[in-house]
Amino acid sequence: MTVDSNAVAGDQLRAFIERIERLEEEKKVISDDIKDVYAEAKGNGFDVKILRKVVSLRKKQPHEREEEEAILDLYLQALGMNGPA
């Protein structure tokens, strides 16, 4: 019995593509769910822009946040947008 390498590669390729398509669909569903949560929060009076910033900050380690804040303060001072330190 001979194995057609093109058929095997094609089957494997098709399996990868189908897995990617399923994951993309799951990603879209999750993205829509997140959007719904933000809309619900907005409906309850929360500022969505600030919520997104909080979520972003919570992903970072404390030292990363502190470093970013220090650099931001430095830049704002250089632009005259902050009071003196």
Secondary structure, 3 states (H helix, E strand, C coil): CCCCHHHHHHHHHHHHHHHHHHHHHHHHHHHHHHHHHHHHHHHCCCCHHHHHHHHHHHCCCHHHHHHHHHHHHHHHHHCCCCCCC
